[in-house]
Amino acid sequence: MLDLLNRMTELLDGMLGSPWLWAIVFVVSALDALLPFMPSDTSVIVVGVLVAPDPRPLIVLIVLAAAGALAGDLLGYLIGRRGGAFVLPRLTADERGRRRHEWAKAQLRRHGSMLIMVARYIPGGRVATMLSAGALHYPLRRFLIVEVIATSVWAAYCALIGYLGGATFQHNMLGGMALALGIGAVIMVLLEVGRRLWARRRPPESPAYATSRFDAPVN
């Protein structure tokens, strides 16, 4: 893991000042919507560390990371909407995939907007949520409105964590990385604990509700 992080840091550090750096940020942020192993969070955090303490590239980082994430999520939504009958059987081919998909379906029907906001912070949740939202015909206009907010918050969150680490350890890049990734890890753990506590407090849904589509208004 450390070796991979060092290689990523060296690669991105060597691209500072090059347009290719911003292309990578955009593409990785987008592909993470369909390929969960893409390190979008880590990439944005690392670049945030590298550009500190100059705030000007930070704005570019936030805008491009948000735009990439929005493009990727919209692509996942459209794939689910247009080819759900083809995609979903492959998404649910194993037990883990089935559990993620069923969880995403239930949560989308109960409080869809909130799920779209937080799905990217849940391991494997982003892919299942975007494909399921499309396959279940979650309203596109509402999806886009929530997505613009969600991707902007996510990009700012990752970039600012990286920037904070880099600004705190201006002459120690590894220290900045450790601080930034440590803060990110703590926040992720707190979000997961909160999600599980919230799920335990929610009453189980009725079978009729669980099998409905988005014919009625969704929260």
ChimeraX attribute file (.defattr): number of C-alpha atoms within 10 A of each C-alpha:
attribute: neighborCount
match mode: 1-to-1
recipient: residues
	/A:1	6
	/A:2	7
	/A:3	8
	/A:4	9
	/A:5	14
	/A:6	13
	/A:7	12
	/A:8	17
	/A:9	21
	/A:10	11
	/A:11	12
	/A:12	20
	/A:13	16
	/A:14	11
	/A:15	14
	/A:16	15
	/A:17	11
	/A:18	10
	/A:19	9
	/A:20	12
	/A:21	17
	/A:22	20
	/A:23	14
	/A:24	19
	/A:25	24
	/A:26	24
	/A:27	19
	/A:28	22
	/A:29	28
	/A:30	26
	/A:31	21
	/A:32	22
	/A:33	30
	/A:34	19
	/A:35	14
	/A:36	15
	/A:37	11
	/A:38	16
	/A:39	15
	/A:40	25
	/A:41	22
	/A:42	20
	/A:43	23
	/A:44	31
	/A:45	28
	/A:46	28
	/A:47	27
	/A:48	31
	/A:49	32
	/A:50	25
	/A:51	21
	/A:52	22
	/A:53	18
	/A:54	12
	/A:55	13
	/A:56	10
	/A:57	17
	/A:58	22
	/A:59	13
	/A:60	12
	/A:61	26
	/A:62	24
	/A:63	16
	/A:64	22
	/A:65	32
	/A:66	26
	/A:67	21
	/A:68	26
	/A:69	30
	/A:70	23
	/A:71	20
	/A:72	24
	/A:73	29
	/A:74	21
	/A:75	19
	/A:76	25
	/A:77	28
	/A:78	19
	/A:79	20
	/A:80	24
	/A:81	21
	/A:82	14
	/A:83	14
	/A:84	21
	/A:85	11
	/A:86	11
	/A:87	16
	/A:88	19
	/A:89	12
	/A:90	12
	/A:91	18
	/A:92	16
	/A:93	10
	/A:94	10
	/A:95	9
	/A:96	11
	/A:97	17
	/A:98	17
	/A:99	13
	/A:100	20
	/A:101	22
	/A:102	16
	/A:103	15
	/A:104	25
	/A:105	22
	/A:106	16
	/A:107	18
	/A:108	22
	/A:109	24
	/A:110	17
	/A:111	12
	/A:112	21
	/A:113	20
	/A:114	14
	/A:115	20
	/A:116	24
	/A:117	19
	/A:118	17
	/A:119	18
	/A:120	23
	/A:121	16
	/A:122	14
	/A:123	13
	/A:124	20
	/A:125	20
	/A:126	26
	/A:127	25
	/A:128	27
	/A:129	30
	/A:130	30
	/A:131	31
	/A:132	28
	/A:133	27
	/A:134	23
	/A:135	23
	/A:136	20
	/A:137	19
	/A:138	23
	/A:139	14
	/A:140	15
	/A:141	9
	/A:142	13
	/A:143	21
	/A:144	14
	/A:145	11
	/A:146	17
	/A:147	21
	/A:148	15
	/A:149	14
	/A:150	21
	/A:151	26
	/A:152	18
	/A:153	15
	/A:154	21
	/A:155	25
	/A:156	21
	/A:157	17
	/A:158	26
	/A:159	27
	/A:160	23
	/A:161	25
	/A:162	32
	/A:163	28
	/A:164	21
	/A:165	29
	/A:166	30
	/A:167	20
	/A:168	18
	/A:169	19
	/A:170	16
	/A:171	10
	/A:172	12
	/A:173	18
	/A:174	16
	/A:175	16
	/A:176	26
	/A:177	28
	/A:178	15
	/A:179	20
	/A:180	26
	/A:181	20
	/A:182	14
	/A:183	16
	/A:184	19
	/A:185	12
	/A:186	11
	/A:187	13
	/A:188	15
	/A:189	13
	/A:190	11
	/A:191	15
	/A:192	15
	/A:193	12
	/A:194	11
	/A:195	13
	/A:196	10
	/A:197	11
	/A:198	10
	/A:199	12
	/A:200	9
	/A:201	8
	/A:202	9
	/A:203	7
	/A:204	10
	/A:205	11
	/A:206	8
	/A:207	8
	/A:208	7
	/A:209	11
	/A:210	15
	/A:211	10
	/A:212	11
	/A:213	13
	/A:214	13
	/A:215	10
	/A:216	8
	/A:217	8
	/A:218	14
	/A:219	11
